[in-house]
Amino acid sequence: MDEHKVIVVGAGVGGLVAALLLAARGVQVTLVERMHGPGGKLRAAIVGNAEVDAGPTVFTLRPVFEDIFARAGTSLSSHLTLQPARILARHDWPDGARLDLYVDIEESAEAIREMAGPDEAAGYVAFCARARAIYEVLETSFIQASEPSLPGLIRSSGLSGLPGLLRISPFQTLWKMLGQYFKDPRLRQLFGRYSTYCGSSPFQAPATLMLVSHVEQEGVWLVDGGMVRVATAIAELATGLGADLRYGDEVAEIEVANGRVSGVILASGDRLAADAVVVNADVAALASGMFGAAAKGAVPPSRVEDRSLSAVTVELVANTKGFPLVRHNVFFSSDYQGEFDAILRRSTVPDEPTIYVCAQDRDDHSGHGPGAPERLLCLINAPPVGDAHTFSPAEIERCEDKIFSHLERRGLHVDRTSGAKCVTTPSEFARRFPATGGAIYGRASHGWQASFKRPGCRTRMPGLYLAGGSVHPGPGIPMAALSGRMAAECLLADYGSIRT
């Protein structure tokens, strides 16, 4: 063709990065997003006059973003102001125990020693070493590989067949593996929670997910202006490089001609021609036929039973007292297995959920202006049933009561009398991200093969590429960013040097 055009569907982080890097290479890029701004799951809720981060709240793997901004001809620090965090999270248990986990391993080990004794502290140090080893094996051979496979992993990482594969612990569950390092059930609960970062249960996820702990030890950052600033910074840079970002528009169909992608048809009926299309939507939307029958077969079918966790979130601005909040706080339930049984086997919100509270006006210090309201995100895990069950106002109220009565029992009083709040249930997540049922993280990482079943950036349809948290290398802001980078790289490799 005389002209080379690429259309990106969706302004999540994966789509934004793909658009940015293609534009940086001189490709004519049009990004179409049905919402009225960038970010996808990386969003802010308007509560009263305040913006409250309502999606991801942790910024990790800074080098991934430094690399992306460098490829776009600039630097991360020119567009984002980041502050390093010392405390990863403050954890609280029903028995009154409380533990701060730190970026520094020795500082965390000392805190664990004070709470649970020297054996548990030694177990933690050994756990960190194992997590680091797993990450180092998988970083280039799997995480940054555009088309991962088990044979490819063994080949590229130098693993010697099955004995070598056992080094990364894919065949044991995370929960069982944690028992080798921690006898204290509270610590197993703490480090088992890392599986929920990809929407999975520690009782079914592989021990490989220990690597998430190492990722946080590599650095956690607080973003000035809130996490949504990451999305707006990438969008602004892409626009400056010539990408056309169209918000409030929707792709109804991916058009195919002669066995390959030829463009998209918008909900308005307009047609946009293209040589290639990058889809930054949940892969289940493609598989369900939401982008047309021709594109449906480009990816494997998605099964409801493979969905990751959903959530109920409450964003509010309120006065708090009684508990020394830091930025990230976790209030654990007394029955962790029962909590996941309720979600994954009975498809119900647990009676006693683990609650994550992000206090967005705080940093490593628990101090906050006396009497001043603060921005809070409160989150509990929930089943991905938003397309089969609509949460009624009464159910939403019961969920809120569970959250805040549980926090009250743990010493945190949240004054909700102002009434300024925003609640998001699996039903709303399902509306925002169609075909997911409200699953936030794509496919759950249950079983050793799950990671290999996430599609890569190339599809069965020539000219159709994928990005986002539902494809390889998985959910989370840095992983979605990597997926966008991979999609751009694969597209450019397939088309040679594309120029307008």
C-alpha positions in Angstrom: 0.0 0.0 0.0 1.1 3.6 -0.6 0.2 4.7 2.9 0.9 2.9 6.2 -1.5 3.5 9.0 -1.9 1.9 12.4 -5.0 2.1 14.6 -4.7 1.4 18.3 -8.0 0.4 20.0 -8.0 1.5 23.7 -6.1 4.0 25.7 -5.0 1.8 28.5 -1.3 1.9 29.3 -0.5 -0.9 26.8 -2.3 1.0 24.0 -0.8 4.3 24.9 2.8 2.9 24.9 2.2 1.2 21.6 0.9 4.4 20.1 3.8 6.4 21.6 6.5 4.1 20.3 5.0 3.7 16.8 4.6 7.5 16.6 8.2 7.9 17.7 9.2 5.8 14.7 7.3 7.9 12.3 4.2 5.7 11.9 0.9 7.4 11.3 -1.1 6.3 14.4 -4.7 6.9 15.4 -5.8 5.8 18.8 -9.5 5.3 19.4 -10.8 5.2 23.0 -14.5 5.0 23.9 -14.0 6.7 27.3 -13.3 10.4 27.5 -9.7 10.3 28.6 -6.6 8.0 28.7 -5.8 5.4 31.3 -8.2 2.5 31.0 -8.0 0.8 34.4 -5.5 3.5 35.4 -8.2 6.0 36.3 -9.2 8.6 38.9 -12.7 8.9 40.5 -14.1 12.4 41.0 -15.2 12.6 44.7 -16.6 16.0 45.5 -13.9 18.3 44.3 -11.1 15.8 44.6 -9.5 13.2 42.3 -9.0 9.8 44.0 -6.9 7.1 42.3 -9.4 4.4 41.7 -7.2 1.8 39.9 -3.5 0.8 40.3 -1.9 2.6 43.2 1.7 1.2 43.0 4.4 2.3 40.6 7.2 -0.2 40.2 9.9 -1.3 37.7 10.9 2.2 36.9 13.5 1.1 34.4 10.7 -0.2 32.1 9.4 3.4 31.9 12.8 5.0 31.6 13.4 2.8 28.6 10.1 3.6 27.0 10.5 7.4 27.4 14.1 7.1 26.1 12.8 5.3 23.0 10.5 8.3 22.5 13.4 10.7 22.6 13.0 12.0 26.1 13.4 11.1 29.7 10.9 9.9 32.4 12.0 12.6 34.8 11.1 15.3 32.2 7.4 14.2 32.4 6.8 12.6 35.8 8.0 13.5 39.3 8.5 10.3 41.4 9.3 10.0 45.1 10.8 6.8 46.4 8.8 5.0 49.1 10.5 3.4 52.1 7.5 1.5 53.5 5.9 -0.9 51.1 2.8 -1.4 53.2 1.5 -1.5 56.8 -0.2 -4.8 57.6 -2.6 -5.5 60.4 -4.1 -8.8 61.7 -7.2 -9.5 63.9 -4.9 -10.7 66.8 -3.6 -7.1 67.1 -0.3 -7.8 65.3 1.0 -5.1 63.0 4.0 -5.2 60.6 5.5 -2.6 58.3 7.3 -4.1 55.3 10.1 -2.0 53.8 11.9 -1.8 50.5 15.1 -2.5 52.4 15.3 -6.3 53.2 17.3 -5.9 56.4 14.8 -3.4 57.8 11.9 -5.7 57.0 13.8 -8.7 58.5 14.2 -6.7 61.7 10.5 -5.9 61.8 9.6 -9.6 61.3 12.1 -10.6 64.0 10.3 -8.3 66.4 6.9 -9.6 65.5 7.5 -13.3 64.9 11.0 -14.2 66.0 14.5 -14.9 64.5 13.5 -18.0 62.6 10.8 -16.2 60.7 13.3 -13.4 60.0 15.8 -15.8 58.6 13.0 -17.4 56.5 12.2 -14.0 55.1 15.8 -13.4 54.0 15.9 -16.8 52.3 12.5 -16.1 50.7 13.8 -12.9 49.3 16.9 -14.6 47.8 14.6 -17.2 46.1 12.3 -14.5 44.8 15.2 -12.7 43.3 16.6 -15.8 41.7 13.2 -16.6 40.1 12.9 -13.0 38.8 16.4 -13.0 37.3 15.7 -16.3 35.4 12.4 -15.0 34.0 13.1 -11.4 33.4 14.6 -11.7 29.9 13.7 -15.3 29.1 10.0 -14.9 29.8 8.7 -11.5 31.0 10.3 -9.6 28.1 9.9 -12.3 25.5 7.2 -11.4 22.9 6.2 -15.0 22.2 6.9 -17.0 25.3 6.7 -20.8 25.4 7.9 -23.5 27.7 10.6 -24.8 25.3 11.7 -21.2 24.6 11.9 -20.5 28.3 14.1 -23.5 28.9 16.3 -22.7 25.9 16.8 -19.0 26.5 17.3 -19.1 30.2 19.8 -21.9 30.2 17.6 -24.2 32.3 18.5 -27.8 31.9 15.2 -29.3 31.2 12.9 -30.4 34.1 15.6 -30.1 36.9 16.3 -26.5 35.7 12.6 -25.7 35.5 12.2 -26.6 39.1 14.4 -23.7 40.0 11.6 -21.3 39.2 9.0 -23.4 41.1 6.1 -23.5 38.6 4.6 -26.8 39.9 4.0 -25.9 43.5 1.3 -23.5 44.7 2.5 -20.2 46.2 0.8 -21.1 49.5 2.6 -24.4 49.8 6.0 -22.9 48.9 5.6 -20.2 51.5 5.3 -22.9 54.1 8.9 -23.7 53.4 9.9 -20.2 54.5 7.4 -19.2 57.1 5.8 -21.2 60.0 3.8 -18.1 61.1 0.5 -18.2 59.2 0.3 -14.4 59.3 3.5 -14.2 57.2 2.2 -16.8 54.7 -0.9 -14.6 54.4 1.1 -11.5 53.8 3.3 -12.9 51.1 0.5 -15.0 49.7 -1.3 -11.7 49.0 1.1 -11.0 46.1 -0.9 -13.5 44.0 -3.8 -11.0 44.1 -1.7 -8.5 42.3 -2.5 -10.6 39.2 -6.0 -11.4 40.4 -5.3 -14.9 41.6 -5.6 -17.1 44.7 -2.4 -18.0 46.6 -3.9 -21.5 47.0 -4.0 -22.0 43.2 -1.3 -19.7 41.8 2.2 -21.1 41.2 5.0 -20.3 43.5 6.7 -18.5 40.6 4.7 -15.4 41.7 7.2 -15.0 44.6 8.9 -12.8 42.1 6.4 -10.0 42.7 8.0 -9.5 46.1 11.3 -8.9 44.4 9.8 -6.4 42.0 8.7 -4.3 45.0 12.1 -4.6 46.6 13.6 -3.1 43.4 11.7 0.1 44.3 8.2 1.5 44.8 7.5 5.1 43.8 4.9 7.7 44.6 3.8 9.7 41.6 3.2 13.4 42.1 -0.3 14.2 40.8 -1.5 10.6 41.3 -1.1 7.4 39.3 -3.3 8.7 36.6 -0.6 11.1 35.7 1.4 8.2 34.2 -1.3 7.7 31.6 -1.7 11.4 30.8 2.1 11.9 30.5 2.3 9.1 27.9 -0.7 10.4 26.1 0.7 13.9 25.9 4.0 12.7 24.7 2.3 10.5 22.0 0.3 13.5 20.8 3.4 15.6 20.7 5.0 13.0 18.4 2.0 13.1 16.0 -0.3 10.4 17.2 -4.0 11.3 16.9 -5.8 10.3 20.1 -9.6 10.3 19.7 -11.5 10.0 22.9 -15.3 9.4 23.3 -15.3 7.3 20.1 -15.7 3.5 19.9 -14.6 0.8 17.5 -17.5 -1.4 16.7 -15.7 -3.8 14.3 -12.3 -4.7 13.1 -12.5 -5.0 9.3 -10.8 -7.8 7.4 -10.0 -8.1 3.7 -8.2 -10.9 1.9 -7.4 -12.6 5.2 -5.8 -9.7 6.9 -6.7 -6.6 8.8 -7.8 -3.6 6.7 -9.2 -1.1 9.2 -11.9 -0.5 11.7 -15.5 0.6 11.6 -16.5 3.0 14.4 -19.8 2.9 16.2 -20.7 6.1 14.3 -20.4 4.1 11.1 -17.2 5.8 9.9 -14.5 3.6 8.5 -10.8 4.1 9.3 -8.4 2.3 6.9 -5.3 0.7 8.4 -2.4 -1.6 7.6 -2.4 -2.9 11.2 -4.5 -2.7 14.3 -3.3 -3.0 17.9 -6.1 -3.9 20.3 -5.7 -2.8 23.9 -8.9 -4.3 25.2 -9.4 -7.5 27.3 -8.7 -10.4 25.0 -12.1 -11.8 26.0 -13.7 -9.0 24.1 -12.1 -10.1 20.9 -12.8 -13.8 21.6 -16.5 -13.1 22.3 -16.9 -11.4 18.9 -17.4 -7.9 20.2 -15.1 -6.6 17.4 -16.8 -8.7 14.7 -16.9 -12.3 13.6 -13.8 -12.0 11.4 -11.6 -11.0 14.3 -13.1 -13.4 16.7 -11.0 -16.4 15.6 -7.7 -14.4 15.9 -7.4 -15.4 19.6 -8.2 -18.5 21.6 -11.6 -18.6 23.2 -11.9 -17.2 26.8 -13.6 -19.3 29.5 -15.6 -17.8 32.3 -13.9 -20.2 34.8 -10.5 -18.8 33.9 -11.4 -15.2 34.9 -9.3 -13.4 37.5 -10.6 -11.7 40.6 -12.8 -8.6 40.4 -13.2 -6.1 43.2 -15.5 -3.8 45.1 -13.9 -0.4 45.6 -14.9 2.6 47.6 -13.3 5.9 46.8 -14.1 8.7 49.3 -12.8 11.8 51.0 -13.2 11.6 54.7 -11.8 12.3 58.2 -10.1 9.3 59.8 -8.9 8.6 63.3 -7.6 5.7 65.5 -5.2 3.9 63.1 -1.8 5.3 62.0 -2.3 5.0 58.3 0.6 5.2 55.8 0.2 5.3 52.0 -0.5 1.5 51.6 -2.4 -0.4 54.4 -3.7 -4.0 54.5 -6.2 -5.3 57.0 -6.1 -9.1 56.8 -9.1 -11.4 57.5 -8.9 -14.2 60.0 -9.6 -16.9 57.5 -7.7 -16.4 54.3 -8.6 -19.7 52.6 -12.3 -19.2 53.5 -12.1 -15.8 51.9 -10.9 -17.2 48.5 -13.4 -20.1 48.8 -16.2 -17.6 49.0 -15.0 -15.7 46.0 -13.9 -18.5 43.7 -16.2 -21.4 44.7 -19.3 -19.7 45.9 -19.1 -16.5 43.8 -19.9 -14.3 46.7 -18.3 -11.3 48.5 -16.7 -12.7 51.7 -18.3 -11.9 55.0 -14.9 -11.0 56.4 -12.7 -9.7 53.6 -9.1 -8.6 53.6 -9.2 -4.8 53.0 -6.6 -2.7 51.2 -6.7 1.0 52.1 -4.7 3.5 50.0 -4.4 6.8 51.9 -3.4 9.0 49.1 -2.5 12.1 51.1 0.1 10.2 53.1 3.6 8.9 52.5 6.0 6.9 54.7 4.9 8.9 57.7 1.5 8.3 59.3 1.1 12.0 60.0 -1.8 13.9 58.4 -3.3 17.3 59.2 -5.6 17.0 62.2 -9.2 17.4 61.3 -8.4 17.5 57.6 -10.3 15.1 55.3 -8.1 12.8 53.2 -8.5 10.8 50.0 -9.0 7.1 50.5 -9.3 4.1 48.2 -10.7 1.0 50.0 -10.7 -2.3 48.1 -11.8 -5.9 48.7 -11.6 -8.8 46.3 -14.8 -10.0 44.7 -16.0 -12.6 42.2 -16.0 -11.7 38.4 -19.8 -12.1 38.0 -20.6 -8.6 36.9 -22.1 -9.7 33.6 -24.3 -12.3 35.3 -25.3 -10.4 38.4 -26.1 -6.8 38.9 -25.2 -5.5 42.4 -28.2 -3.8 43.8 -28.1 -0.7 46.0 -28.8 -2.9 49.0 -25.9 -5.2 48.2 -23.6 -2.3 47.6 -24.6 -0.9 51.0 -23.9 -4.3 52.6 -20.5 -4.4 51.0 -19.7 -0.9 52.4 -20.9 -1.9 55.8 -18.6 -5.0 55.7 -15.7 -2.8 54.8 -16.1 0.0 57.3 -17.4 -2.1 60.2 -14.4 -4.4 59.8 -12.0 -1.4 59.7 -13.8 0.0 62.8 -13.0 -3.2 64.7 -9.4 -2.8 63.7 -9.2 0.7 65.1 -9.7 2.7 62.0 -12.7 5.0 62.1 -13.7 6.6 58.8 -16.2 9.4 59.1 -18.6 8.8 56.1 -21.1 11.5 57.0 -20.0 13.8 54.2 -21.6 11.4 51.7 -19.0 12.1 49.1 -17.9 8.8 47.7 -17.8 6.6 44.6 -18.4 2.8 44.7 -17.3 0.4 41.9 -18.6 -3.2 41.8 -18.0 -6.1 39.5 -21.1 -4.9 37.6 -19.5 -1.5 36.9 -16.1 -3.1 36.0 -18.0 -5.4 33.5 -19.6 -2.3 32.0 -16.3 -0.5 31.6 -14.5 -3.6 30.3 -16.9 -5.7 28.3 -16.8 -9.5 28.1 -14.8 -9.7 31.4 -17.5 -10.1 34.0 -15.6 -7.5 35.9 -12.4 -9.5 36.0 -9.7 -6.9 36.4 -6.6 -8.8 35.6 -7.5 -10.9 32.5 -6.9 -14.6 33.0 -6.2 -15.9 36.5 -2.7 -17.3 37.1 -3.9 -20.6 38.4 -1.8 -23.6 37.5 1.7 -23.8 36.1 0.5 -23.4 32.4 -1.6 -20.3 33.0 1.1 -17.9 32.1 1.8 -19.7 28.8 -1.9 -19.5 27.9 -2.0 -15.7 27.9 -1.8 -14.7 24.2 1.3 -12.8 23.0 1.3 -9.6 21.0 0.8 -11.4 17.6 -2.5 -13.0 16.8 -3.6 -15.6 14.2 -4.9 -12.7 12.0 -2.2 -10.9 10.0 -2.0 -7.3 10.9 -3.8 -7.7 14.3 -1.7 -7.2 17.5 -2.6 -7.2 21.2 -1.5 -5.1 24.2 -2.8 -4.7 27.7 -3.0 -6.5 31.0 -4.9 -9.5 29.7 -2.1 -10.6 27.4 1.5 -11.5 28.0 3.4 -10.6 30.2 0.3 -10.0 32.4 -1.5 -7.4 34.5 0.0 -4.4 36.3 1.2 -1.1 35.0 4.8 -2.1 34.1 3.6 -5.4 32.5 1.0 -3.6 30.4 3.6 -1.1 29.3 5.9 -3.9 28.3 3.0 -5.5 26.3 2.6 -2.2 24.4 6.3 -2.0 23.7 6.2 -5.6 22.4 3.3 -4.9 20.2 5.0 -2.0 18.6 8.3 -3.9 18.2 6.5 -6.9 16.6 4.5 -4.7 14.3 7.6 -2.8 13.1 9.5 -6.1 12.6 6.6 -7.6 10.6 6.3 -4.5 8.4 9.9 -3.5 8.1 10.5 0.2 8.3 7.1 1.8 8.2 7.0 5.4 7.2 4.2 7.8 6.4 
